[in-house]
C-alpha cells in the first residue's frame, strides 16, 4: 500500500525543512550542498551531493554520520538515505 501524494509531499517538506535548518548551512559553508531527489514507498530517501561535496573523500561520512543521522533524528520513519548521481 503506497502513501498518498499529499502524505508524500508533507514528508518531502519535512525533510527539506531539516536539510535547510540543520544540514545545508554547514555544507554551503564548505562550498557544497545536497539535493533531495525523491522518497520511495519504503521511506528510503534519495539525495544528490552537489558542489564541493561531489568527489570529496569525506562525503560518505558526511552522508551517513551527518545528513542521514540528522534526518532520522527529526523524522524517525525514514529508513535510510542513499546517494544518487
Order of alpha helices (4+ residues) and beta strands (2+ residues): alpha-alpha-beta-beta-alpha-beta
